[in-house]
Amino acid sequence: MDSVLTVRELARLIRLYGIDTSNIEHEPADEPMSEEARRNNAEVSGGIAEGVIRTYYYQKNEERT
């Protein structure tokens, strides 16, 4: 199931929880093609299906050894 959080909803949550955005620590943005992103194929077309196939293949091969 896909879900979306709009900017307005995010702003409302920030106000609701009293988050002071001017005093939070800055951190670098995630790189779209970083090593972490490459391990998580859910972001690309067919990524979930590939993950399912790889898991199935791994499980079947582990049972045979």
PDBQT receptor file of N, H, CA, C and O in Angstrom, charges set to zero:
ATOM      1  N   MET A   1       0.841  -1.163   0.000  1.00  0.00    +0.000 N 
ATOM      2  CA  MET A   1       0.000   0.000   0.000  1.00  0.00    +0.000 C 
ATOM      3  C   MET A   1       0.889   1.230   0.000  1.00  0.00    +0.000 C 
ATOM      4  O   MET A   1       1.766   1.367   0.853  1.00  0.00    +0.000 OA
ATOM      5  N   ASP A   2       0.673   2.103  -0.929  1.00  0.00    +0.000 N 
ATOM      6  H   ASP A   2      -0.039   1.992  -1.622  1.00  0.00    +0.000 HD
ATOM      7  CA  ASP A   2       1.411   3.358  -0.991  1.00  0.00    +0.000 C 
ATOM      8  C   ASP A   2       0.697   4.398  -0.147  1.00  0.00    +0.000 C 
ATOM      9  O   ASP A   2      -0.528   4.388  -0.032  1.00  0.00    +0.000 OA
ATOM     10  N   SER A   3       1.466   5.282   0.434  1.00  0.00    +0.000 N 
ATOM     11  H   SER A   3       2.461   5.290   0.341  1.00  0.00    +0.000 HD
ATOM     12  CA  SER A   3       0.871   6.388   1.178  1.00  0.00    +0.000 C 
ATOM     13  C   SER A   3       1.687   7.643   0.918  1.00  0.00    +0.000 C 
ATOM     14  O   SER A   3       2.852   7.574   0.526  1.00  0.00    +0.000 OA
ATOM     15  N   VAL A   4       1.069   8.774   1.139  1.00  0.00    +0.000 N 
ATOM     16  H   VAL A   4       0.122   8.831   1.458  1.00  0.00    +0.000 HD
ATOM     17  CA  VAL A   4       1.695  10.059   0.859  1.00  0.00    +0.000 C 
ATOM     18  C   VAL A   4       1.469  10.976   2.042  1.00  0.00    +0.000 C 
ATOM     19  O   VAL A   4       0.388  10.995   2.632  1.00  0.00    +0.000 OA
ATOM     20  N   LEU A   5       2.492  11.732   2.382  1.00  0.00    +0.000 N 
ATOM     21  H   LEU A   5       3.369  11.717   1.902  1.00  0.00    +0.000 HD
ATOM     22  CA  LEU A   5       2.383  12.769   3.405  1.00  0.00    +0.000 C 
ATOM     23  C   LEU A   5       2.594  14.099   2.695  1.00  0.00    +0.000 C 
ATOM     24  O   LEU A   5       3.673  14.370   2.169  1.00  0.00    +0.000 OA
ATOM     25  N   THR A   6       1.560  14.922   2.685  1.00  0.00    +0.000 N 
ATOM     26  H   THR A   6       0.683  14.702   3.113  1.00  0.00    +0.000 HD
ATOM     27  CA  THR A   6       1.677  16.209   1.999  1.00  0.00    +0.000 C 
ATOM     28  C   THR A   6       2.452  17.190   2.870  1.00  0.00    +0.000 C 
ATOM     29  O   THR A   6       2.639  16.966   4.066  1.00  0.00    +0.000 OA
ATOM     30  N   VAL A   7       2.895  18.275   2.255  1.00  0.00    +0.000 N 
ATOM     31  H   VAL A   7       2.743  18.457   1.284  1.00  0.00    +0.000 HD
ATOM     32  CA  VAL A   7       3.617  19.320   2.989  1.00  0.00    +0.000 C 
ATOM     33  C   VAL A   7       2.713  19.920   4.057  1.00  0.00    +0.000 C 
ATOM     34  O   VAL A   7       3.174  20.213   5.160  1.00  0.00    +0.000 OA
ATOM     35  N   ARG A   8       1.456  20.104   3.750  1.00  0.00    +0.000 N 
ATOM     36  H   ARG A   8       1.082  19.866   2.854  1.00  0.00    +0.000 HD
ATOM     37  CA  ARG A   8       0.519  20.658   4.733  1.00  0.00    +0.000 C 
ATOM     38  C   ARG A   8       0.352  19.720   5.925  1.00  0.00    +0.000 C 
ATOM     39  O   ARG A   8       0.291  20.172   7.068  1.00  0.00    +0.000 OA
ATOM     40  N   GLU A   9       0.278  18.430   5.664  1.00  0.00    +0.000 N 
ATOM     41  H   GLU A   9       0.328  18.063   4.735  1.00  0.00    +0.000 HD
ATOM     42  CA  GLU A   9       0.160  17.463   6.761  1.00  0.00    +0.000 C 
ATOM     43  C   GLU A   9       1.422  17.445   7.608  1.00  0.00    +0.000 C 
ATOM     44  O   GLU A   9       1.352  17.368   8.834  1.00  0.00    +0.000 OA
ATOM     45  N   LEU A  10       2.576  17.517   6.953  1.00  0.00    +0.000 N 
ATOM     46  H   LEU A  10       2.633  17.580   5.957  1.00  0.00    +0.000 HD
ATOM     47  CA  LEU A  10       3.839  17.568   7.673  1.00  0.00    +0.000 C 
ATOM     48  C   LEU A  10       3.910  18.807   8.557  1.00  0.00    +0.000 C 
ATOM     49  O   LEU A  10       4.309  18.721   9.718  1.00  0.00    +0.000 OA
ATOM     50  N   ALA A  11       3.527  19.949   8.016  1.00  0.00    +0.000 N 
ATOM     51  H   ALA A  11       3.203  20.019   7.073  1.00  0.00    +0.000 HD
ATOM     52  CA  ALA A  11       3.535  21.194   8.787  1.00  0.00    +0.000 C 
ATOM     53  C   ALA A  11       2.605  21.088   9.993  1.00  0.00    +0.000 C 
ATOM     54  O   ALA A  11       2.936  21.557  11.082  1.00  0.00    +0.000 OA
ATOM     55  N   ARG A  12       1.448  20.474   9.796  1.00  0.00    +0.000 N 
ATOM     56  H   ARG A  12       1.179  20.093   8.911  1.00  0.00    +0.000 HD
ATOM     57  CA  ARG A  12       0.500  20.315  10.895  1.00  0.00    +0.000 C 
ATOM     58  C   ARG A  12       1.078  19.418  11.990  1.00  0.00    +0.000 C 
ATOM     59  O   ARG A  12       0.917  19.705  13.176  1.00  0.00    +0.000 OA
ATOM     60  N   LEU A  13       1.749  18.338  11.596  1.00  0.00    +0.000 N 
ATOM     61  H   LEU A  13       1.879  18.105  10.633  1.00  0.00    +0.000 HD
ATOM     62  CA  LEU A  13       2.378  17.455  12.578  1.00  0.00    +0.000 C 
ATOM     63  C   LEU A  13       3.493  18.163  13.340  1.00  0.00    +0.000 C 
ATOM     64  O   LEU A  13       3.646  17.970  14.546  1.00  0.00    +0.000 OA
ATOM     65  N   ILE A  14       4.264  18.974  12.641  1.00  0.00    +0.000 N 
ATOM     66  H   ILE A  14       4.140  19.130  11.661  1.00  0.00    +0.000 HD
ATOM     67  CA  ILE A  14       5.336  19.726  13.294  1.00  0.00    +0.000 C 
ATOM     68  C   ILE A  14       4.749  20.670  14.337  1.00  0.00    +0.000 C 
ATOM     69  O   ILE A  14       5.261  20.758  15.453  1.00  0.00    +0.000 OA
ATOM     70  N   ARG A  15       3.677  21.376  13.978  1.00  0.00    +0.000 N 
ATOM     71  H   ARG A  15       3.262  21.304  13.072  1.00  0.00    +0.000 HD
ATOM     72  CA  ARG A  15       3.015  22.273  14.942  1.00  0.00    +0.000 C 
ATOM     73  C   ARG A  15       2.380  21.476  16.073  1.00  0.00    +0.000 C 
ATOM     74  O   ARG A  15       2.476  21.873  17.234  1.00  0.00    +0.000 OA
ATOM     75  N   LEU A  16       1.741  20.371  15.757  1.00  0.00    +0.000 N 
ATOM     76  H   LEU A  16       1.663  20.048  14.813  1.00  0.00    +0.000 HD
ATOM     77  CA  LEU A  16       1.048  19.552  16.748  1.00  0.00    +0.000 C 
ATOM     78  C   LEU A  16       2.004  19.032  17.820  1.00  0.00    +0.000 C 
ATOM     79  O   LEU A  16       1.672  19.022  19.006  1.00  0.00    +0.000 OA
ATOM     80  N   TYR A  17       3.187  18.605  17.395  1.00  0.00    +0.000 N 
ATOM     81  H   TYR A  17       3.456  18.613  16.432  1.00  0.00    +0.000 HD
ATOM     82  CA  TYR A  17       4.157  18.045  18.340  1.00  0.00    +0.000 C 
ATOM     83  C   TYR A  17       5.141  19.082  18.874  1.00  0.00    +0.000 C 
ATOM     84  O   TYR A  17       6.053  18.740  19.626  1.00  0.00    +0.000 OA
ATOM     85  N   GLY A  18       4.961  20.346  18.490  1.00  0.00    +0.000 N 
ATOM     86  H   GLY A  18       4.220  20.624  17.879  1.00  0.00    +0.000 HD
ATOM     87  CA  GLY A  18       5.779  21.432  19.018  1.00  0.00    +0.000 C 
ATOM     88  C   GLY A  18       7.252  21.322  18.664  1.00  0.00    +0.000 C 
ATOM     89  O   GLY A  18       8.111  21.661  19.477  1.00  0.00    +0.000 OA
ATOM     90  N   ILE A  19       7.548  20.859  17.479  1.00  0.00    +0.000 N 
ATOM     91  H   ILE A  19       6.850  20.583  16.818  1.00  0.00    +0.000 HD
ATOM     92  CA  ILE A  19       8.940  20.703  17.051  1.00  0.00    +0.000 C 
ATOM     93  C   ILE A  19       9.482  22.070  16.630  1.00  0.00    +0.000 C 
ATOM     94  O   ILE A  19       8.904  22.746  15.778  1.00  0.00    +0.000 OA
ATOM     95  N   ASP A  20      10.599  22.464  17.240  1.00  0.00    +0.000 N 
ATOM     96  H   ASP A  20      11.069  21.915  17.931  1.00  0.00    +0.000 HD
ATOM     97  CA  ASP A  20      11.241  23.737  16.913  1.00  0.00    +0.000 C 
ATOM     98  C   ASP A  20      12.235  23.493  15.794  1.00  0.00    +0.000 C 
ATOM     99  O   ASP A  20      13.367  23.080  16.048  1.00  0.00    +0.000 OA
ATOM    100  N   THR A  21      11.827  23.741  14.565  1.00  0.00    +0.000 N 
ATOM    101  H   THR A  21      10.907  24.076  14.359  1.00  0.00    +0.000 HD
ATOM    102  CA  THR A  21      12.664  23.428  13.408  1.00  0.00    +0.000 C 
ATOM    103  C   THR A  21      13.885  24.335  13.288  1.00  0.00    +0.000 C 
ATOM    104  O   THR A  21      14.815  24.013  12.549  1.00  0.00    +0.000 OA
ATOM    105  N   SER A  22      13.901  25.453  13.996  1.00  0.00    +0.000 N 
ATOM    106  H   SER A  22      13.145  25.715  14.596  1.00  0.00    +0.000 HD
ATOM    107  CA  SER A  22      15.059  26.350  13.911  1.00  0.00    +0.000 C 
ATOM    108  C   SER A  22      16.210  25.877  14.792  1.00  0.00    +0.000 C 
ATOM    109  O   SER A  22      17.332  26.361  14.649  1.00  0.00    +0.000 OA
ATOM    110  N   ASN A  23      15.948  24.938  15.701  1.00  0.00    +0.000 N 
ATOM    111  H   ASN A  23      15.036  24.545  15.817  1.00  0.00    +0.000 HD
ATOM    112  CA  ASN A  23      16.990  24.477  16.618  1.00  0.00    +0.000 C 
ATOM    113  C   ASN A  23      17.317  22.992  16.481  1.00  0.00    +0.000 C 
ATOM    114  O   ASN A  23      17.823  22.389  17.427  1.00  0.00    +0.000 OA
ATOM    115  N   ILE A  24      17.044  22.400  15.339  1.00  0.00    +0.000 N 
ATOM    116  H   ILE A  24      16.633  22.890  14.571  1.00  0.00    +0.000 HD
ATOM    117  CA  ILE A  24      17.393  20.994  15.162  1.00  0.00    +0.000 C 
ATOM    118  C   ILE A  24      18.749  20.887  14.461  1.00  0.00    +0.000 C 
ATOM    119  O   ILE A  24      19.154  21.789  13.727  1.00  0.00    +0.000 OA
ATOM    120  N   GLU A  25      19.441  19.774  14.697  1.00  0.00    +0.000 N 
ATOM    121  H   GLU A  25      19.112  19.041  15.293  1.00  0.00    +0.000 HD
ATOM    122  CA  GLU A  25      20.744  19.565  14.073  1.00  0.00    +0.000 C 
ATOM    123  C   GLU A  25      20.576  19.319  12.579  1.00  0.00    +0.000 C 
ATOM    124  O   GLU A  25      19.666  18.616  12.141  1.00  0.00    +0.000 OA
ATOM    125  N   HIS A  26      21.473  19.914  11.818  1.00  0.00    +0.000 N 
ATOM    126  H   HIS A  26      22.212  20.485  12.174  1.00  0.00    +0.000 HD
ATOM    127  CA  HIS A  26      21.464  19.692  10.376  1.00  0.00    +0.000 C 
ATOM    128  C   HIS A  26      22.206  18.406  10.060  1.00  0.00    +0.000 C 
ATOM    129  O   HIS A  26      23.187  18.072  10.724  1.00  0.00    +0.000 OA
ATOM    130  N   GLU A  27      21.752  17.702   9.072  1.00  0.00    +0.000 N 
ATOM    131  H   GLU A  27      20.955  17.974   8.532  1.00  0.00    +0.000 HD
ATOM    132  CA  GLU A  27      22.450  16.508   8.605  1.00  0.00    +0.000 C 
ATOM    133  C   GLU A  27      22.345  16.464   7.091  1.00  0.00    +0.000 C 
ATOM    134  O   GLU A  27      21.393  16.985   6.510  1.00  0.00    +0.000 OA
ATOM    135  N   PRO A  28      23.328  15.840   6.454  1.00  0.00    +0.000 N 
ATOM    136  CA  PRO A  28      23.300  15.812   4.990  1.00  0.00    +0.000 C 
ATOM    137  C   PRO A  28      22.115  14.997   4.471  1.00  0.00    +0.000 C 
ATOM    138  O   PRO A  28      21.672  14.039   5.104  1.00  0.00    +0.000 OA
ATOM    139  N   ALA A  29      21.626  15.395   3.328  1.00  0.00    +0.000 N 
ATOM    140  H   ALA A  29      21.986  16.173   2.814  1.00  0.00    +0.000 HD
ATOM    141  CA  ALA A  29      20.525  14.658   2.704  1.00  0.00    +0.000 C 
ATOM    142  C   ALA A  29      21.031  13.315   2.198  1.00  0.00    +0.000 C 
ATOM    143  O   ALA A  29      22.217  13.159   1.906  1.00  0.00    +0.000 OA
ATOM    144  N   ASP A  30      20.138  12.358   2.097  1.00  0.00    +0.000 N 
ATOM    145  H   ASP A  30      19.175  12.485   2.334  1.00  0.00    +0.000 HD
ATOM    146  CA  ASP A  30      20.495  11.053   1.557  1.00  0.00    +0.000 C 
ATOM    147  C   ASP A  30      20.806  11.189   0.070  1.00  0.00    +0.000 C 
ATOM    148  O   ASP A  30      20.115  11.894  -0.666  1.00  0.00    +0.000 OA
ATOM    149  N   GLU A  31      21.837  10.515  -0.342  1.00  0.00    +0.000 N 
ATOM    150  H   GLU A  31      22.398   9.943   0.256  1.00  0.00    +0.000 HD
ATOM    151  CA  GLU A  31      22.182  10.488  -1.760  1.00  0.00    +0.000 C 
ATOM    152  C   GLU A  31      21.303   9.445  -2.445  1.00  0.00    +0.000 C 
ATOM    153  O   GLU A  31      21.220   8.315  -1.962  1.00  0.00    +0.000 OA
ATOM    154  N   PRO A  32      20.654   9.779  -3.538  1.00  0.00    +0.000 N 
ATOM    155  CA  PRO A  32      19.758   8.821  -4.193  1.00  0.00    +0.000 C 
ATOM    156  C   PRO A  32      20.460   7.547  -4.656  1.00  0.00    +0.000 C 
ATOM    157  O   PRO A  32      19.845   6.481  -4.675  1.00  0.00    +0.000 OA
ATOM    158  N   MET A  33      21.717   7.635  -5.024  1.00  0.00    +0.000 N 
ATOM    159  H   MET A  33      22.217   8.501  -5.008  1.00  0.00    +0.000 HD
ATOM    160  CA  MET A  33      22.414   6.447  -5.504  1.00  0.00    +0.000 C 
ATOM    161  C   MET A  33      23.537   6.030  -4.546  1.00  0.00    +0.000 C 
ATOM    162  O   MET A  33      24.542   5.470  -4.983  1.00  0.00    +0.000 OA
ATOM    163  N   SER A  34      23.375   6.296  -3.253  1.00  0.00    +0.000 N 
ATOM    164  H   SER A  34      22.558   6.750  -2.898  1.00  0.00    +0.000 HD
ATOM    165  CA  SER A  34      24.378   5.906  -2.274  1.00  0.00    +0.000 C 
ATOM    166  C   SER A  34      24.372   4.388  -2.097  1.00  0.00    +0.000 C 
ATOM    167  O   SER A  34      23.483   3.702  -2.602  1.00  0.00    +0.000 OA
ATOM    168  N   GLU A  35      25.351   3.878  -1.389  1.00  0.00    +0.000 N 
ATOM    169  H   GLU A  35      26.073   4.435  -0.979  1.00  0.00    +0.000 HD
ATOM    170  CA  GLU A  35      25.439   2.436  -1.150  1.00  0.00    +0.000 C 
ATOM    171  C   GLU A  35      24.179   1.936  -0.431  1.00  0.00    +0.000 C 
ATOM    172  O   GLU A  35      23.670   0.860  -0.744  1.00  0.00    +0.000 OA
ATOM    173  N   GLU A  36      23.689   2.704   0.513  1.00  0.00    +0.000 N 
ATOM    174  H   GLU A  36      24.103   3.578   0.767  1.00  0.00    +0.000 HD
ATOM    175  CA  GLU A  36      22.479   2.323   1.250  1.00  0.00    +0.000 C 
ATOM    176  C   GLU A  36      21.278   2.243   0.311  1.00  0.00    +0.000 C 
ATOM    177  O   GLU A  36      20.472   1.318   0.407  1.00  0.00    +0.000 OA
ATOM    178  N   ALA A  37      21.160   3.204  -0.586  1.00  0.00    +0.000 N 
ATOM    179  H   ALA A  37      21.815   3.955  -0.664  1.00  0.00    +0.000 HD
ATOM    180  CA  ALA A  37      20.031   3.217  -1.523  1.00  0.00    +0.000 C 
ATOM    181  C   ALA A  37      20.112   2.039  -2.490  1.00  0.00    +0.000 C 
ATOM    182  O   ALA A  37      19.083   1.498  -2.897  1.00  0.00    +0.000 OA
ATOM    183  N   ARG A  38      21.331   1.639  -2.859  1.00  0.00    +0.000 N 
ATOM    184  H   ARG A  38      22.167   2.078  -2.528  1.00  0.00    +0.000 HD
ATOM    185  CA  ARG A  38      21.469   0.511  -3.780  1.00  0.00    +0.000 C 
ATOM    186  C   ARG A  38      21.039  -0.796  -3.127  1.00  0.00    +0.000 C 
ATOM    187  O   ARG A  38      20.556  -1.699  -3.811  1.00  0.00    +0.000 OA
ATOM    188  N   ARG A  39      21.208  -0.907  -1.814  1.00  0.00    +0.000 N 
ATOM    189  H   ARG A  39      21.600  -0.174  -1.259  1.00  0.00    +0.000 HD
ATOM    190  CA  ARG A  39      20.793  -2.123  -1.114  1.00  0.00    +0.000 C 
ATOM    191  C   ARG A  39      19.283  -2.212  -0.973  1.00  0.00    +0.000 C 
ATOM    192  O   ARG A  39      18.733  -3.305  -0.843  1.00  0.00    +0.000 OA
ATOM    193  N   ASN A  40      18.615  -1.073  -0.997  1.00  0.00    +0.000 N 
ATOM    194  H   ASN A  40      19.062  -0.185  -1.103  1.00  0.00    +0.000 HD
ATOM    195  CA  ASN A  40      17.169  -1.041  -0.848  1.00  0.00    +0.000 C 
ATOM    196  C   ASN A  40      16.545  -0.821  -2.224  1.00  0.00    +0.000 C 
ATOM    197  O   ASN A  40      16.421   0.320  -2.671  1.00  0.00    +0.000 OA
ATOM    198  N   ASN A  41      16.157  -1.887  -2.888  1.00  0.00    +0.000 N 
ATOM    199  H   ASN A  41      16.257  -2.813  -2.525  1.00  0.00    +0.000 HD
ATOM    200  CA  ASN A  41      15.628  -1.789  -4.247  1.00  0.00    +0.000 C 
ATOM    201  C   ASN A  41      14.177  -1.349  -4.303  1.00  0.00    +0.000 C 
ATOM    202  O   ASN A  41      13.608  -1.261  -5.391  1.00  0.00    +0.000 OA
ATOM    203  N   ALA A  42      13.564  -1.070  -3.165  1.00  0.00    +0.000 N 
ATOM    204  H   ALA A  42      14.026  -1.141  -2.281  1.00  0.00    +0.000 HD
ATOM    205  CA  ALA A  42      12.155  -0.699  -3.162  1.00  0.00    +0.000 C 
ATOM    206  C   ALA A  42      11.913   0.626  -3.876  1.00  0.00    +0.000 C 
ATOM    207  O   ALA A  42      10.783   0.929  -4.259  1.00  0.00    +0.000 OA
ATOM    208  N   GLU A  43      12.971   1.417  -4.055  1.00  0.00    +0.000 N 
ATOM    209  H   GLU A  43      13.889   1.171  -3.744  1.00  0.00    +0.000 HD
ATOM    210  CA  GLU A  43      12.811   2.738  -4.660  1.00  0.00    +0.000 C 
ATOM    211  C   GLU A  43      12.746   2.701  -6.174  1.00  0.00    +0.000 C 
ATOM    212  O   GLU A  43      12.380   3.695  -6.802  1.00  0.00    +0.000 OA
ATOM    213  N   VAL A  44      13.095   1.569  -6.770  1.00  0.00    +0.000 N 
ATOM    214  H   VAL A  44      13.392   0.762  -6.260  1.00  0.00    +0.000 HD
ATOM    215  CA  VAL A  44      13.137   1.486  -8.229  1.00  0.00    +0.000 C 
ATOM    216  C   VAL A  44      12.014   0.597  -8.740  1.00  0.00    +0.000 C 
ATOM    217  O   VAL A  44      11.483  -0.232  -8.001  1.00  0.00    +0.000 OA
ATOM    218  N   SER A  45      11.661   0.771  -9.990  1.00  0.00    +0.000 N 
ATOM    219  H   SER A  45      12.092   1.445 -10.590  1.00  0.00    +0.000 HD
ATOM    220  CA  SER A  45      10.615  -0.037 -10.599  1.00  0.00    +0.000 C 
ATOM    221  C   SER A  45      11.002  -1.508 -10.576  1.00  0.00    +0.000 C 
ATOM    222  O   SER A  45      12.078  -1.881 -11.045  1.00  0.00    +0.000 OA
ATOM    223  N   GLY A  46      10.139  -2.329 -10.038  1.00  0.00    +0.000 N 
ATOM    224  H   GLY A  46       9.265  -2.026  -9.657  1.00  0.00    +0.000 HD
ATOM    225  CA  GLY A  46      10.406  -3.761  -9.962  1.00  0.00    +0.000 C 
ATOM    226  C   GLY A  46      11.270  -4.162  -8.793  1.00  0.00    +0.000 C 
ATOM    227  O   GLY A  46      11.622  -5.334  -8.662  1.00  0.00    +0.000 OA
ATOM    228  N   GLY A  47      11.620  -3.221  -7.942  1.00  0.00    +0.000 N 
ATOM    229  H   GLY A  47      11.334  -2.268  -8.048  1.00  0.00    +0.000 HD
ATOM    230  CA  GLY A  47      12.518  -3.491  -6.826  1.00  0.00    +0.000 C 
ATOM    231  C   GLY A  47      11.945  -4.459  -5.806  1.00  0.00    +0.000 C 
ATOM    232  O   GLY A  47      12.663  -5.329  -5.312  1.00  0.00    +0.000 OA
ATOM    233  N   ILE A  48      10.674  -4.327  -5.484  1.00  0.00    +0.000 N 
ATOM    234  H   ILE A  48      10.090  -3.621  -5.886  1.00  0.00    +0.000 HD
ATOM    235  CA  ILE A  48      10.045  -5.223  -4.521  1.00  0.00    +0.000 C 
ATOM    236  C   ILE A  48      10.002  -6.631  -5.087  1.00  0.00    +0.000 C 
ATOM    237  O   ILE A  48      10.311  -7.592  -4.382  1.00  0.00    +0.000 OA
ATOM    238  N   ALA A  49       9.623  -6.765  -6.348  1.00  0.00    +0.000 N 
ATOM    239  H   ALA A  49       9.372  -5.985  -6.921  1.00  0.00    +0.000 HD
ATOM    240  CA  ALA A  49       9.576  -8.092  -6.976  1.00  0.00    +0.000 C 
ATOM    241  C   ALA A  49      10.960  -8.731  -6.976  1.00  0.00    +0.000 C 
ATOM    242  O   ALA A  49      11.090  -9.924  -6.702  1.00  0.00    +0.000 OA
ATOM    243  N   GLU A  50      11.985  -7.957  -7.277  1.00  0.00    +0.000 N 
ATOM    244  H   GLU A  50      11.879  -6.988  -7.499  1.00  0.00    +0.000 HD
ATOM    245  CA  GLU A  50      13.346  -8.498  -7.265  1.00  0.00    +0.000 C 
ATOM    246  C   GLU A  50      13.728  -8.963  -5.867  1.00  0.00    +0.000 C 
ATOM    247  O   GLU A  50      14.361 -10.007  -5.713  1.00  0.00    +0.000 OA
ATOM    248  N   GLY A  51      13.354  -8.205  -4.860  1.00  0.00    +0.000 N 
ATOM    249  H   GLY A  51      12.840  -7.357  -4.986  1.00  0.00    +0.000 HD
ATOM    250  CA  GLY A  51      13.638  -8.595  -3.483  1.00  0.00    +0.000 C 
ATOM    251  C   GLY A  51      12.953  -9.897  -3.104  1.00  0.00    +0.000 C 
ATOM    252  O   GLY A  51      13.539 -10.743  -2.428  1.00  0.00    +0.000 OA
ATOM    253  N   VAL A  52      11.711 -10.054  -3.540  1.00  0.00    +0.000 N 
ATOM    254  H   VAL A  52      11.235  -9.367  -4.089  1.00  0.00    +0.000 HD
ATOM    255  CA  VAL A  52      10.976 -11.289  -3.264  1.00  0.00    +0.000 C 
ATOM    256  C   VAL A  52      11.644 -12.473  -3.948  1.00  0.00    +0.000 C 
ATOM    257  O   VAL A  52      11.806 -13.532  -3.342  1.00  0.00    +0.000 OA
ATOM    258  N   ILE A  53      12.031 -12.299  -5.205  1.00  0.00    +0.000 N 
ATOM    259  H   ILE A  53      11.899 -11.439  -5.698  1.00  0.00    +0.000 HD
ATOM    260  CA  ILE A  53      12.683 -13.378  -5.950  1.00  0.00    +0.000 C 
ATOM    261  C   ILE A  53      14.017 -13.748  -5.316  1.00  0.00    +0.000 C 
ATOM    262  O   ILE A  53      14.324 -14.931  -5.168  1.00  0.00    +0.000 OA
ATOM    263  N   ARG A  54      14.819 -12.741  -4.937  1.00  0.00    +0.000 N 
ATOM    264  H   ARG A  54      14.570 -11.781  -5.057  1.00  0.00    +0.000 HD
ATOM    265  CA  ARG A  54      16.107 -13.023  -4.301  1.00  0.00    +0.000 C 
ATOM    266  C   ARG A  54      15.919 -13.756  -2.973  1.00  0.00    +0.000 C 
ATOM    267  O   ARG A  54      16.663 -14.690  -2.672  1.00  0.00    +0.000 OA
ATOM    268  N   THR A  55      14.933 -13.342  -2.178  1.00  0.00    +0.000 N 
ATOM    269  H   THR A  55      14.328 -12.583  -2.423  1.00  0.00    +0.000 HD
ATOM    270  CA  THR A  55      14.675 -14.003  -0.901  1.00  0.00    +0.000 C 
ATOM    271  C   THR A  55      14.252 -15.445  -1.118  1.00  0.00    +0.000 C 
ATOM    272  O   THR A  55      14.736 -16.346  -0.433  1.00  0.00    +0.000 OA
ATOM    273  N   TYR A  56      13.356 -15.667  -2.061  1.00  0.00    +0.000 N 
ATOM    274  H   TYR A  56      12.963 -14.935  -2.617  1.00  0.00    +0.000 HD
ATOM    275  CA  TYR A  56      12.896 -17.022  -2.370  1.00  0.00    +0.000 C 
ATOM    276  C   TYR A  56      14.062 -17.897  -2.824  1.00  0.00    +0.000 C 
ATOM    277  O   TYR A  56      14.209 -19.030  -2.365  1.00  0.00    +0.000 OA
ATOM    278  N   TYR A  57      14.888 -17.371  -3.725  1.00  0.00    +0.000 N 
ATOM    279  H   TYR A  57      14.769 -16.451  -4.099  1.00  0.00    +0.000 HD
ATOM    280  CA  TYR A  57      16.049 -18.103  -4.239  1.00  0.00    +0.000 C 
ATOM    281  C   TYR A  57      17.006 -18.466  -3.101  1.00  0.00    +0.000 C 
ATOM    282  O   TYR A  57      17.488 -19.596  -3.018  1.00  0.00    +0.000 OA
ATOM    283  N   TYR A  58      17.274 -17.492  -2.228  1.00  0.00    +0.000 N 
ATOM    284  H   TYR A  58      16.882 -16.574  -2.296  1.00  0.00    +0.000 HD
ATOM    285  CA  TYR A  58      18.175 -17.721  -1.104  1.00  0.00    +0.000 C 
ATOM    286  C   TYR A  58      17.625 -18.804  -0.168  1.00  0.00    +0.000 C 
ATOM    287  O   TYR A  58      18.356 -19.696   0.261  1.00  0.00    +0.000 OA
ATOM    288  N   GLN A  59      16.348 -18.712   0.135  1.00  0.00    +0.000 N 
ATOM    289  H   GLN A  59      15.754 -17.986  -0.214  1.00  0.00    +0.000 HD
ATOM    290  CA  GLN A  59      15.736 -19.685   1.034  1.00  0.00    +0.000 C 
ATOM    291  C   GLN A  59      15.770 -21.089   0.428  1.00  0.00    +0.000 C 
ATOM    292  O   GLN A  59      16.049 -22.059   1.134  1.00  0.00    +0.000 OA
ATOM    293  N   LYS A  60      15.492 -21.204  -0.849  1.00  0.00    +0.000 N 
ATOM    294  H   LYS A  60      15.266 -20.417  -1.422  1.00  0.00    +0.000 HD
ATOM    295  CA  LYS A  60      15.509 -22.524  -1.503  1.00  0.00    +0.000 C 
ATOM    296  C   LYS A  60      16.913 -23.110  -1.536  1.00  0.00    +0.000 C 
ATOM    297  O   LYS A  60      17.081 -24.308  -1.306  1.00  0.00    +0.000 OA
ATOM    298  N   ASN A  61      17.917 -22.300  -1.816  1.00  0.00    +0.000 N 
ATOM    299  H   ASN A  61      17.781 -21.327  -2.003  1.00  0.00    +0.000 HD
ATOM    300  CA  ASN A  61      19.293 -22.783  -1.862  1.00  0.00    +0.000 C 
ATOM    301  C   ASN A  61      19.816 -23.146  -0.484  1.00  0.00    +0.000 C 
ATOM    302  O   ASN A  61      20.610 -24.078  -0.356  1.00  0.00    +0.000 OA
ATOM    303  N   GLU A  62      19.393 -22.436   0.543  1.00  0.00    +0.000 N 
ATOM    304  H   GLU A  62      18.748 -21.679   0.439  1.00  0.00    +0.000 HD
ATOM    305  CA  GLU A  62      19.836 -22.744   1.899  1.00  0.00    +0.000 C 
ATOM    306  C   GLU A  62      19.265 -24.083   2.368  1.00  0.00    +0.000 C 
ATOM    307  O   GLU A  62      19.915 -24.806   3.122  1.00  0.00    +0.000 OA
ATOM    308  N   GLU A  63      18.047 -24.414   1.919  1.00  0.00    +0.000 N 
ATOM    309  H   GLU A  63      17.519 -23.827   1.306  1.00  0.00    +0.000 HD
ATOM    310  CA  GLU A  63      17.432 -25.679   2.306  1.00  0.00    +0.000 C 
ATOM    311  C   GLU A  63      18.161 -26.877   1.694  1.00  0.00    +0.000 C 
ATOM    312  O   GLU A  63      18.169 -27.962   2.276  1.00  0.00    +0.000 OA
ATOM    313  N   ARG A  64      18.768 -26.685   0.530  1.00  0.00    +0.000 N 
ATOM    314  H   ARG A  64      18.762 -25.803   0.057  1.00  0.00    +0.000 HD
ATOM    315  CA  ARG A  64      19.436 -27.795  -0.161  1.00  0.00    +0.000 C 
ATOM    316  C   ARG A  64      20.826 -28.077   0.402  1.00  0.00    +0.000 C 
ATOM    317  O   ARG A  64      21.337 -29.182   0.216  1.00  0.00    +0.000 OA
ATOM    318  N   THR A  65      21.455 -27.121   1.081  1.00  0.00    +0.000 N 
ATOM    319  H   THR A  65      21.039 -26.224   1.232  1.00  0.00    +0.000 HD
ATOM    320  CA  THR A  65      22.826 -27.314   1.572  1.00  0.00    +0.000 C 
ATOM    321  C   THR A  65      22.856 -27.952   2.930  1.00  0.00    +0.000 C 
ATOM    322  O   THR A  65      23.933 -28.182   3.481  1.00  0.00    +0.000 OA
TER     323      THR A  65
